[in-house]
């Protein structure tokens, strides 16, 4: 075969081999993108990610159905996401709970088993108690719990973020609670409203309706500054406890998702994060828009992973 004929044939073969991939990424998306939320309905992840999904549908012109897959500190849904094709038609949500679950031995999965897309939100955490306890201030809680170590029950997700928060709260306040494990915010809040537990550290977006109904009281907020929704409620730091309980939520895709697809998703989410309607909706459920693109979010997760690894012994 002559050289020029060989080159032409090779070029044509290469074009045939790569053209389906190129067409797939250039025309992405062409069908619904399944959004696995690895927590149950009604919690902070579910509420906030439904807002993200709604805006992503509008930005991309394809449906983004939410699929709730709770269980095992959020890792059942995340495990399912790793089994999906890395073609851009599955995305999922992570937060710091995955890193904690990894370092506490709940799962071998970690943040770097996925391709990072964007961080989207953070939430305002609060100390919520069942209204029947009669506690109106944090001092009320501390007085009773200190007098009866282990008697009062705190709802957590064992091996998850609420578990770590509970341990840190106990260490800072010199208290001891009995832990009751629940899968996700929705379950814990129903248990708290029903009096099955006395206290939980939750996001305000999920507790607000229970507070309005008179089922719960908020004793303190776990942010660096007071929040607009509770201007009269002090922060833990104001009360003398150097604690901040932060959860950020971001989107990731199965490992090996094409760069062009990740770029498309990142670009859409960056635009969404600037949208006034998105910001208003997130604020209405007690969240805060906190956007990071792929590079910054990778750095954040890398650094947070190291910090959580250093404190994993607290969950023993």
Secondary structure as GFF3:
##gff-version 3
##sequence-region A 1 316
A	DSSP	alpha_helix	3	26	.	.	.	ID=ss1
A	DSSP	beta_strand	34	37	.	.	.	ID=ss2
A	DSSP	alpha_helix	44	60	.	.	.	ID=ss3
A	DSSP	beta_strand	66	68	.	.	.	ID=ss4
A	DSSP	alpha_helix	75	83	.	.	.	ID=ss5
A	DSSP	beta_strand	90	94	.	.	.	ID=ss6
A	DSSP	alpha_helix	96	103	.	.	.	ID=ss7
A	DSSP	three_ten_helix	111	113	.	.	.	ID=ss8
A	DSSP	beta_strand	114	123	.	.	.	ID=ss9
A	DSSP	beta_strand	125	130	.	.	.	ID=ss10
A	DSSP	three_ten_helix	131	133	.	.	.	ID=ss11
A	DSSP	alpha_helix	138	147	.	.	.	ID=ss12
A	DSSP	beta_strand	153	156	.	.	.	ID=ss13
A	DSSP	alpha_helix	161	173	.	.	.	ID=ss14
A	DSSP	beta_strand	178	181	.	.	.	ID=ss15
A	DSSP	alpha_helix	185	193	.	.	.	ID=ss16
A	DSSP	beta_strand	199	203	.	.	.	ID=ss17
A	DSSP	alpha_helix	204	212	.	.	.	ID=ss18
A	DSSP	beta_strand	216	221	.	.	.	ID=ss19
A	DSSP	three_ten_helix	228	230	.	.	.	ID=ss20
A	DSSP	beta_strand	248	254	.	.	.	ID=ss21
A	DSSP	alpha_helix	259	274	.	.	.	ID=ss22
A	DSSP	alpha_helix	276	284	.	.	.	ID=ss23
A	DSSP	beta_strand	287	292	.	.	.	ID=ss24
A	DSSP	alpha_helix	294	311	.	.	.	ID=ss25
A	DSSP	three_ten_helix	312	315	.	.	.	ID=ss26
###
